[in-house]
Amino acid sequence: MTATFSLSSLCLFVATLGPCTEREAPPPVIGSEAAPLAPRPADEPPRELLQQQTQSTHAFMRDHAKQAEELRNAVIAGRFDLIHRVSAKLASDAWSVNLRPEYRPHVAAVQQAAGAALDARSVQAAGAALGKLGAACASCHLEQGGPPRPQDVELISKGVGTMAIHAAAEQALWEGLFTPSEAAWKRGAERLAGAPELASDVEDVNSLGRELNDLARAASAGPPRADAYGSITATCSTCHRRLSIETH
């Protein structure tokens, strides 16, 4: 027999879904394939209708992860137009109030870091904000679950040359901070510290290369840290801007 839903009963049904109730199943990890949907009972409203009413934790966190990645790329490129555009979205996400109470402090920390990025007028300030944002995400992942830890494999550079090695090492550092994963962080720091020195006719670029090497050696001696990552990305960004290097 098919049950008939009134508007009030449908609203009550929808209110029991999503990340704002205790009854929700733990969200699938970020970066994984979406969990398969169980067969819908005959008396349950169509999922298409429910999806118009509420957003799941999984979708919300995937959006945040994507925006964090966009902010990271913008900071490394030194693109303040993109830094401010993406951080504005992260800082003002109106749906955050619908989260369960245990998520809210972490999302508030993400929004605070995004606000700092929005106010940034130097690559140092933008890098520091990005580091704090990564650490805020990691805190939530530790408490509520998050993306799978990166596999303990040799870093593979996409391309050739020192810059490709730097890019692969920085990716591992971000994964180490954001996931968090001390193993990924250490791999990235050690790879960055061991990368060939930057050779340039521009003396301040050589100086930035030496500074980056020192920062990487210091980072390899400790756990993932927001300030260390922020300093590394700010140094990368300064060099990219100095040489008008476009990054993606």
Secondary structure, 3 states (H helix, E strand, C coil): CCCCCCHHHHHHHHHCCCCCCCCCCCCCCCCCCCCCCCCCCCCCCCHHHHHHHCCCHHHHHHHHHHHHHHHHHHHHHCCHHHHHHHHHHHHCCHHHHHCCCCCHHHHHHHHHHHHHHHHCCCHHHHHHHHHHHHHHHHHHHHHHCCCCCCCCCCCCCCCCCHHHHHHHHHHHHHHHHHCCCHHHHHHHHHHHHCCCCCCCCCHHHHHHHHHHHHHHHHHHCCCCCHHHHHHHHHHHHHHHHHHCCCCC
